[in-house]
């Protein structure tokens, strides 16, 4: 990954729900989530666990992909995660 890359990611929260986001520094972002400094949604659902990530060519592409992933049903997200793990 180079400095112009961006990442879209899905984390599984402690309550089993999914949160989808985009970032330029995945490790730092996951750490921020688990420190309670991430998205408001994840602050009350800690800890989070990274279950999916995808590198994109730039941050705008990551934001577009984030919006597309957010529209998926839970089952569709589970299939995407399962496919990535296999």
C-alpha positions as CSV (number, residue, x, y, z in Angstrom):
1,X,0.0,0.0,0.0
2,X,1.4,3.4,-0.9
3,X,0.6,6.8,0.4
4,X,-2.1,7.5,-2.2
5,X,-4.0,4.3,-1.5
6,X,-7.1,4.2,0.6
7,X,-8.9,1.4,2.3
8,X,-12.5,0.6,2.8
9,X,-13.1,-1.7,5.8
10,X,-15.8,-3.6,7.8
11,X,-15.4,-4.2,11.5
12,X,-17.6,-6.4,13.6
13,X,-18.6,-4.8,16.8
14,X,-18.9,-6.5,20.2
15,X,-22.7,-6.7,19.8
16,X,-22.2,-8.6,16.4
17,X,-23.2,-5.6,14.3
18,X,-21.1,-4.4,11.4
19,X,-19.6,-0.9,10.8
20,X,-18.2,0.1,7.4
21,X,-15.7,2.9,7.0
22,X,-12.9,4.3,4.8
23,X,-9.5,5.5,5.8
24,X,-6.0,6.1,4.5
25,X,-4.4,4.4,7.6
26,X,-6.3,1.2,8.6
27,X,-4.1,0.3,11.6
28,X,-4.5,3.7,13.1
29,X,-8.2,3.8,12.4
30,X,-8.9,0.4,14.0
31,X,-6.9,1.5,17.0
32,X,-8.9,4.7,17.3
33,X,-12.2,2.7,17.2
34,X,-11.0,0.5,20.0
35,X,-9.8,3.5,22.0
36,X,-13.4,4.9,21.8
37,X,-12.1,7.7,19.5
38,X,-13.6,6.3,16.3
39,X,-17.1,6.7,15.0
40,X,-19.9,7.4,17.3
41,X,-21.6,4.2,16.3
42,X,-18.7,2.0,17.5
43,X,-18.0,3.8,20.8
44,X,-20.7,2.0,22.6
45,X,-20.0,-1.4,20.8
46,X,-16.4,-2.0,21.7
47,X,-14.2,-3.8,21.0
48,X,-14.3,-4.0,17.2
49,X,-12.6,-6.6,15.1
50,X,-11.5,-6.1,11.5
51,X,-13.3,-8.6,9.3
52,X,-12.9,-7.2,5.8
53,X,-10.7,-4.7,4.0
54,X,-10.2,-3.6,0.4
55,X,-7.4,-1.4,-1.0
56,X,-8.5,1.2,-3.5
57,X,-6.6,3.6,-5.7
58,X,-7.6,6.8,-3.8
59,X,-9.7,8.1,-1.0
60,X,-12.6,9.2,-3.2
61,X,-12.9,5.6,-4.6
62,X,-12.8,4.3,-1.0
63,X,-15.7,6.6,-0.1
64,X,-17.7,5.5,-3.1
65,X,-17.1,1.8,-2.2
66,X,-17.9,2.5,1.5
67,X,-21.4,3.9,0.4
68,X,-21.9,0.8,-1.8
69,X,-21.0,-1.6,1.0
70,X,-23.3,0.3,3.5
71,X,-26.2,-0.4,1.2
72,X,-25.7,-4.2,1.3
73,X,-27.8,-6.3,3.6
74,X,-26.3,-8.1,6.5
75,X,-26.4,-11.4,4.6
76,X,-24.6,-9.8,1.6
77,X,-21.9,-8.4,3.9
78,X,-21.5,-11.8,5.5
79,X,-21.1,-13.4,2.1
80,X,-18.5,-10.8,1.1
81,X,-16.5,-11.4,4.4
82,X,-16.8,-15.2,4.0
83,X,-15.5,-15.0,0.4
84,X,-12.6,-12.8,1.4
85,X,-11.6,-15.3,4.2
86,X,-11.7,-18.3,1.9
